[in-house]
Amino acid sequence: MFGLVLKSLVAAREFRELREIARCHKKLVADRARHINRIEKLLQMNGFKLSSAISSISGIIGLKLLEKLAKKAAFRPKKCVSAWTGALSAPQKKLSAR
């Protein structure tokens, strides 16, 4: 060996491409989670505690609520609660009190 560096293994092109795709996917998932957390933090700073009412703001109900918030400046929790009572995790009385 006389001090020479051993040859390193270079993976086949297919494996390198799969690794690159996996890295890209991992980054996209992390970015998505970061954006969801930012949205939730922004909502909480403005008085919307959706995390106590729904399990995820990125779910169907959460996205519908976010669409309503984006379309209208006025937000009426009683209407939303009556429309989606079965899908909410918090009791209806707790949400309607606001």
N, C-alpha and C positions, 0 to 999 in steps of 0.2 A: 504494500500500500504506500509506503514511503511518503506519508504526509499528504497524499492527494485526497481531495474531497470525493466522497462516494457519489455516484449518480443518484439523482432523485427521480422519483416516479412522477411522470406527467400523465395525468388521467386522459382517457380518450375524449375526443371532442364532444360526444354525446353526454358524458358525465359532467364535463365542464359546463355545457349548456343547461343541464338539469340543475346544477348547483346555482347557476346564475338566476334561473327562474325561481328557485326556492328562496334565494336571498331577496329577490324583488318582491315575492309574495309576502315574506316576513316583514319587509319594510312597509308595504301597503297596509297590512293588518295593523301594524303599530301606528301608522299615520291615521287610520280610521278611528282607532281607539282614542288617540290624542285629540282629534276633532270632536268626537262625541263628548269627551270630558270637558273640553272648552265650552261647548254649547251648554252643557249642564251647569257649569260654573257661572256662565253669563246669565242663565235663567235664574239661578239662585241669588245672584247679586241684585237682580231686579225684582225679587220677591216671589218667584214661581218655584215652589218646592215640589216639582213633579216627581222626584225620586221617592217621595213618601206616598205618592198616589199610584204610580205605575212601576212595573218592574224594570223597564228599560225605555229610555227615550228614543232608542233606535228601533224599537219594535213598531208594529202596525199602529197601535193606539198612540204611541209617542210621536210618530211621524205625522199622524192626522192632527194632533194637538199643535205641533210645530207649524204645520201648514196653516191652521186657523190663526195662529199668532202672526204669521208672516203676511197673511192676507188682510187682516183687520187689526187696527190699533186697539180696539176694545175687545176684551176677553171676558166672557161670562162663564164662570166655572159651573154654575147650576145647569146650564144647557149641555155642557160637555159631560157632566156627571150623569145626567139623565140619559144621555145617548149611549154611554159606554159603561154603564153600571156593572155589567157582568165581567168586564175585562179589567176593572180597576182593583188594586189590592187593598186600598184603604177604604174604610167604611164611608158610605155615601153622606152620612150626617157630618162627618169630619170635614169633607171636602165642600159641602154645601154651606157651611158656616161662614165662609169667606165672603 
